[in-house]
Amino acid sequence: MIHLHLHGPGRAATSCAAMATRAGIRVTGLSGGSASGAAAAQEVLGEAPWTSGAPAAFAAGTLVVVGVPDDALDEAITELAGSRFEADCAVVHLSGIRGRAALEPLAEVGVATGALHPLRSFPTRDPGDRDLEGALVAIEAQGSLDATLRDLAEGLGGRPFALEPGARAAYHLGASVASNTLLAVLDLARAALETAGVPADLATPGLASLMSGTLDNATSQGVADAVTGPVVRGDVQTLSRHLEALDAQLPEHRGLYVALVRGLLAVCERRSDGERAAAVRAWIEEADA
């Protein structure tokens, strides 16, 4: 069985390693990053030894998981290329935007390389008792390492799939929109509720519940058929009242709201009649003026 070494024991790498330990996979070492970050990882994983730099050698059967930020990946790979790798070692990184090609310095010295990216966010190093809970896991690898990474992803509760090297930017765009820019939408909605007098401690949880239900509907019915509200109805009077409230109390969010209406209209045009869509399109043009 493989054992793990984390080079850059950040939130994603440590969380995934913690899930792996529950499946019987050992974490035999940590390296890179800061001493405080390593200590935080050790609180989750146990007392796996840590070194500030890459080890001089990796024992046979080690799967090195590189968990550094994207902008530090090249430096980390160059450092690892100076290590000695015994038989059946492999190195994978967790970046969503960078592919297997980033590991070419290691491939050139005969190390098996791959990329594994779980499509979920990791706010802390400790996943608790959760696993990947059906999250997609993008894998780019070849031969036996591809099979190993697929087995690992499934063992963590994920759904592995092959990601082609040229598709990374589009894949990461989708992930970033869903995971990151979603929070800009939530923040706009939260600010609107709070200006309406909804207590701050109720606004975000209440909106999260609403958003969760909407996502459930989109999953079961399809995105276009899950749309409700003024855009799909062509209700420009309500849209105008929204804009008045924004201009009066949240003017900094006006541009975002109009952009969201424009994006939602494109979704609604898959199912709504032309007259309603034309009314909303005219409203957008006026709002942009």
C-alpha positions in Angstrom: 0.0 0.0 0.0 1.2 3.5 -0.7 2.1 5.9 2.1 1.9 9.7 1.9 4.4 12.5 2.3 3.0 16.1 2.2 5.3 18.7 0.7 3.5 21.9 1.6 1.0 20.6 4.3 -1.7 23.3 3.7 -5.4 23.0 4.1 -6.2 20.9 1.0 -3.3 18.5 1.4 -3.7 18.0 5.1 -7.5 17.6 4.8 -7.2 14.9 2.1 -4.4 13.2 4.1 -6.6 13.1 7.2 -9.3 11.4 5.1 -6.8 9.0 3.8 -5.6 8.0 7.2 -9.2 6.9 8.0 -8.9 4.5 5.1 -5.7 3.0 6.5 -3.1 5.0 4.5 -0.2 6.3 6.6 1.3 9.8 6.5 5.0 9.2 7.0 6.4 12.8 6.6 5.8 16.5 6.1 8.1 19.1 4.5 8.0 22.6 3.2 5.9 25.5 4.3 6.3 27.1 7.7 6.9 25.5 11.1 3.6 26.9 12.4 1.8 25.4 9.4 3.5 22.0 9.9 2.5 22.1 13.6 -1.1 22.7 12.6 -1.0 19.8 10.2 0.5 17.6 12.9 -2.4 18.4 15.2 -4.6 16.8 12.6 -2.4 14.0 11.3 -0.3 13.1 14.4 3.4 13.5 14.9 4.6 12.9 11.3 8.2 14.3 11.2 8.6 17.7 9.4 11.6 19.2 7.6 11.7 22.7 6.3 13.1 21.6 2.9 12.5 18.6 0.8 14.0 15.4 2.2 17.2 14.0 0.7 15.4 10.8 -0.2 11.9 9.2 -0.3 11.4 5.6 0.7 9.9 3.1 -1.8 6.2 3.4 -2.3 5.9 7.0 -1.2 3.2 9.2 -2.9 4.4 12.7 -2.5 1.5 15.2 -2.4 2.5 18.7 -3.2 0.1 21.1 -1.5 1.8 24.5 -2.0 0.0 27.5 -3.5 0.0 27.7 -7.3 2.5 30.5 -7.4 5.0 28.4 -5.4 4.6 25.2 -7.4 7.5 25.6 -9.8 9.9 26.3 -6.9 8.7 23.3 -5.0 9.0 21.0 -8.0 12.6 22.2 -8.6 13.4 21.5 -5.0 11.9 18.1 -5.1 13.8 17.2 -8.2 17.0 17.3 -6.1 15.7 14.5 -3.9 16.3 10.8 -4.5 13.2 8.6 -5.1 13.3 4.9 -4.4 11.2 2.4 -6.4 7.5 2.9 -6.9 7.5 6.6 -5.8 5.3 9.2 -7.4 4.6 12.9 -7.1 1.3 14.6 -7.5 0.1 18.1 -7.0 -3.3 19.4 -6.0 -3.5 22.5 -8.2 -6.6 23.0 -10.3 -5.1 25.4 -12.8 -1.7 23.7 -13.4 -1.5 20.3 -15.1 0.9 17.4 -15.0 3.4 19.4 -17.2 4.3 21.4 -14.1 6.0 18.3 -12.8 8.2 17.8 -15.9 11.5 18.2 -13.9 10.5 15.2 -11.9 9.3 13.2 -14.9 12.7 13.8 -16.6 14.5 12.0 -13.8 12.1 9.0 -14.0 9.6 9.8 -11.3 5.9 9.0 -12.0 3.9 12.3 -11.9 0.3 13.3 -11.9 -2.2 15.9 -10.8 -5.2 15.4 -8.5 -7.7 18.2 -7.8 -10.8 17.6 -5.6 -13.5 20.0 -6.6 -14.3 21.3 -3.2 -13.1 24.0 -0.8 -11.0 23.3 2.3 -11.5 26.2 4.8 -9.3 24.5 7.4 -6.8 21.6 7.7 -9.2 19.5 9.7 -12.0 17.9 7.8 -13.5 16.4 11.0 -15.4 13.2 10.1 -16.3 14.3 6.6 -14.9 12.8 3.4 -15.2 14.2 -0.2 -18.9 13.4 -0.1 -19.2 12.8 -3.8 -17.1 15.7 -5.0 -15.6 15.5 -8.5 -11.9 14.8 -8.5 -9.9 15.8 -11.6 -7.1 13.4 -12.4 -4.3 13.7 -14.9 -1.9 10.8 -14.8 -0.8 7.7 -16.8 -0.5 4.0 -16.3 -0.5 2.5 -12.8 -0.4 6.0 -11.2 -3.7 6.8 -12.8 -5.3 3.7 -11.3 -3.8 4.5 -7.9 -5.1 8.0 -7.9 -8.6 6.9 -9.0 -8.6 4.3 -6.2 -7.4 7.0 -3.7 -10.1 9.5 -4.9 -12.9 6.9 -4.5 -11.5 5.8 -1.1 -11.9 9.4 0.0 -15.5 9.5 -1.2 -14.9 11.3 -4.4 -15.8 10.8 -8.0 -12.7 10.7 -10.2 -12.6 11.7 -13.8 -9.9 12.3 -16.4 -9.1 16.0 -17.1 -7.3 16.7 -20.4 -4.3 19.0 -20.1 -5.7 21.7 -22.5 -9.0 21.9 -20.5 -7.4 23.2 -17.3 -8.3 26.9 -17.7 -12.0 26.2 -18.5 -12.2 23.6 -15.6 -10.7 26.0 -13.1 -12.9 28.8 -14.3 -16.0 26.7 -13.6 -14.7 25.8 -10.2 -13.8 29.4 -9.3 -17.1 30.8 -10.3 -19.0 28.1 -8.3 -16.8 28.3 -5.2 -15.4 31.8 -5.1 -17.5 34.3 -7.0 -20.6 32.7 -5.5 -19.6 34.5 -2.3 -19.9 37.9 -4.0 -23.5 37.0 -4.8 -24.1 35.9 -1.2 -22.5 39.1 0.1 -24.8 41.3 -2.1 -27.8 39.3 -0.9 -26.7 39.5 2.8 -26.2 43.3 2.5 -29.6 43.7 1.0 -31.3 41.7 3.8 -29.4 43.6 6.5 -30.5 47.0 5.1 -34.1 45.6 5.3 -33.6 45.0 9.0 -32.9 41.3 9.0 -30.5 40.6 11.9 -26.9 39.9 10.8 -26.8 36.5 12.6 -29.9 35.4 10.6 -29.2 36.8 7.2 -26.3 34.6 6.0 -27.7 31.3 7.3 -31.1 32.1 5.9 -29.7 32.9 2.5 -27.5 29.8 2.6 -30.6 27.7 3.1 -32.4 29.4 0.2 -29.3 28.9 -2.0 -29.1 25.3 -1.0 -32.7 24.7 -2.1 -32.1 26.4 -5.4 -29.1 24.3 -6.1 -31.1 21.1 -5.2 -33.7 22.3 -7.7 -31.1 22.9 -10.4 -29.6 19.5 -9.8 -33.0 17.7 -10.1 -34.7 19.8 -12.8 -31.9 21.4 -14.8 -30.6 25.0 -14.4 -33.0 26.7 -16.8 -36.1 25.0 -15.3 -35.1 25.8 -11.8 -35.1 29.6 -12.4 -37.9 31.6 -10.6 -38.4 35.3 -10.0 -38.7 38.5 -12.0 -36.2 37.8 -14.8 -37.9 34.7 -16.0 -41.3 36.4 -15.6 -40.2 39.5 -17.5 -41.2 41.6 -14.5 -39.2 44.7 -15.1 -41.2 46.7 -12.6 -39.7 44.5 -9.8 -36.3 44.8 -11.3 -36.6 48.5 -11.3 -37.6 48.5 -7.6 -34.5 46.4 -6.9 -32.3 48.9 -8.7 -33.9 51.8 -6.8 -33.1 50.1 -3.5 -29.5 49.5 -4.6 -29.0 53.1 -5.7 -30.4 54.3 -2.4 -28.6 52.0 0.0 -26.0 49.8 -1.8 -24.8 51.7 -4.9 -21.5 49.9 -4.9 -23.4 46.7 -5.8 -25.3 48.1 -8.8 -22.9 46.9 -11.5 -22.9 43.4 -10.0 -26.7 43.2 -9.9 -27.1 44.3 -13.5 -24.5 41.8 -14.6 -26.2 39.0 -12.7 -29.6 39.9 -14.4 -27.9 39.8 -17.8 -26.4 36.4 -17.0 -29.6 35.1 -15.7 -31.5 36.3 -18.8 -29.3 34.2 -21.0 -30.3 31.2 -18.9 -34.0 32.1 -19.0 -34.0 32.5 -22.8 -33.7 28.7 -23.0 -37.3 28.5 -21.8 -39.1 31.9 -21.6 -41.0 33.6 -24.5 -39.3 36.2 -26.6 -41.5 39.1 -25.4 -40.6 38.6 -21.8 -36.9 38.3 -22.7 -37.1 41.4 -24.8 -38.5 43.4 -21.9 -35.7 42.4 -19.6 -33.1 43.1 -22.3 -34.5 46.6 -22.7 -34.4 47.1 -19.0 -30.7 46.0 -18.9 -29.8 48.5 -21.7 -31.5 51.3 -19.7 -29.8 50.2 -16.5 -26.4 50.3 -18.2 -27.0 53.7 -19.7 
